[in-house]
Amino acid sequence: MATRARVIAAIGAIGAIGAPVATARADTPPGLTAPISVAPPSTTSPARWQLGLHAGLRATVLDPRGARFREDARDYGWRFSAARPLVGGSLVVSYLLTPIVDVGLAASWMTATYATGIDPADQLKARTRALALTTRLRWRQGRPFVPEPRVDVGVLDERVTVHGTPSSRAAPFVRGGVDLRLGTPRAGVTVEVGYTMVDRGAAELAPPIGGLDLAIGPYFRF
């Protein structure tokens, strides 16, 4: 009898332990596992704007006028002349919530000294200020480390100083290239490579201001 009582007590204890488990399983519909907690979706809003500040140079020797500028300058009496690179900076503001293509505005400034006379103070200098509409293809959803094709169309103001006398004129230009962002979706560094073509008309002794562009600088998205 004592042995039988011990067995009955052991069975009752096992049943008491298994009852909560059975109750939990009964609360779960057949064929489903216990509920799994899911993290709430991110509430971070996508960036609307991108601001870029860049320092760059333009290899004007690759401008179609660059090949003959040196000879033309010497014919005009300049002692030293060359298609020297333009150096300067740019500011680019882009709107990011358009479909596939980012649009924006780019403002830039560049300068170079192309020739020197017998007197070192006698120089031929050029300075450009440009404003352009920019379009950039966001073909990989704007991810960093992906080259993004870009086209700029705009107008520039060219100021050329010859023998101390300045003259200015406006000219349309087109620039094509790629932007490569190195960083996070919100900030980092942009490397820009492109080629600029400028319509100079039939101007005489016009220093080359088009050519191969290379620029680098930080970007910020907000």
N, C-alpha and C positions, 0 to 999 in steps of 0.2 A: 504493500500500500504506500509506504514511504517513497519507494522508487517511482511509483506511478504519479504521485503528487509532485515530485521534482520535475518529471517530464512535462506535466501539464503547466507548471509554473514557467519553465523555459520557453515553451511554445507561446504562452501569453506575453512574455517579455519581447520576443521577436516580433510578434504582431504589433505591439505598441510602438516599436522603433520604425516599422515599415509603414505604419498608418499615415504619417505626414507625407512620405514620398508618394504613396498611392494617391493621397488627396491632391498633391501638386500635379501629378500626371493626369488626374481626372480633369483638372481645370484647363489643360491644354487640349485643343481639338485633335482628333485622330489624324495622324499623318503629318503633324507639325511639331517642330522642336520648340523648346522654351524660347520666349521672346529674347531678342538680342538688342541691346541699346545701340542706337545710331546717332552719330555726331550731328549736330545741327548744321545746315548749309552755311557756307561763308557769306557774311554780310558785307564784304569789302566791295565797293562799287568800282567798276572799270574806270581807268584813267580817260579823261576827255581830251587833254592837251599834252603836247610834248614841246619842251623848250630846249633848244640846243645852242651852245656857244662854241665856235670853232676857230682855231687858228690854222692858216693854210698857205700854200704857195701854188703858183701856176707856172708850169714849164712852157714859156711862150716860144721857145725854139721849135715847138711842134705846131705852132700856128702857121698857116700857109704863107703869111707875110714874113715870118721869121727868117726864112732862107735868104731872102733878098734884102732884108732891112739893113744889114751891115754894109753892103756895097752901096746902097742908096744913101746911107748916112755919110759915108766917106765922100761920095760925090758932092754932097752938100757942104763939105768942109769940116766934118767932125773928125777929131783925131782918133779917139777910141770909141768903138760902138759894138754892141752885141745885143742879141735877143735875150736879155736877162729875165730871170723869173720875177713875177709879181708876188708880193707877200702882203698878207693882211688878215682880216677876220670876217666872220659872218655870224648872224643871228637868224635862227630858223624857228618858226612857230607853226606847229601842225595840229589840226583837229583830227582826233582818232576815232570818232564814233560813226564815221561814214562807212558804207559797205565796201569792203575789199581795198579801196584806195584812200589813203590819207591825203588830205589837202591842206595847204598852208601858204605862208609867205616867208620869203627869205630876203634879208637885207645884208649887203656885203660892202666891204671897202678894201681896196688893194692899191699898192704903189710900187714903182720901180724907177731906177735911173738907167737910161738906155745908152747914153752917149756923153762924152766929155770932150770939150775943145782944148785948145792950147792952154788956156787959162782953166785950172781945175774948177774954178767957181762957175765956169760957163758949161751948163749941163742941159741935156734933154731929158726931162722927167715926164712921167705919166701917172695919173691918179684916176681911179675909177670908183664910182659909187653905183651900186646896182640894186634894183628891186624886182623880184620875180615871184610868180605864182608857181608853187611846187606841188607835184603829185608823186606819191610813193606807193608802190604796189605792196599790199600787206598779204602776200600769198601764202604765208605760213602762220596766219592768225597773229601776226605781230610778235612772234617769239624772238628773243635775243639770239645772237650767234647765227643768224640766217641773213645772207645778202638780200637786200630789198631794192629792186630797180626803182630809179627816181628820174624824173624829167622836170626841168625848170624852164620856164618861158618868161622873159621879161625885157626890161630896158635898162641900159646903163648910161650914166653921165661920165664922159671921158674928158679929163682936163689935161692938156699937154702944154708943158712950158718949154719954149725954145728961146735960147738966148735971153732968158729972164722975162719973156713975154708969154703970158698964158692965153690959151684959147680952149673953149669948151664946145662939145657937141654931144647929142644923144644918139644912141645906136641900139637896135634890137639885138637880142642874143638868145641862144638856146643852149642848154646844158643837159647832157645825158650821162648817167652813171649809176652807181650802187651805193647804198648806205649799209654799213655793218655795225650793229649795236653789240657791245661787249659789256654785259652787266646783268642787272635784274630787270624785271618788268617795270620797275619804278625809277631806276637811276643807273647810270653807268657812263661808258665812253663810246662815242660814235666815231668810226673811221669812214671817211667819204672819199671815193675815187670817181672822177668823171672827166668829161671833155667839154670845153666851152667853145662854141662857134659864134663869132661876132660879125655882123654885117657892117662893114666900114665904108661901103660905097667906093668911090674913086679917089679917096683922099691921098695926097702925096706925102711921102715921108711919114707915114703913120706907123708908129711903133706897134709891134704885135701885142695884143692884149687877150687873145684867145689861147687855147692850149690845154694841156693835161693838168687837171686839178688834183691835189691831195690835201686833205684837211683832217684834223682830229680835235676832239674836245668833248666836254661832258654833256650829258642830256639828263633831263628831269621830266618825269611824267606825273601829272596830278589831275 
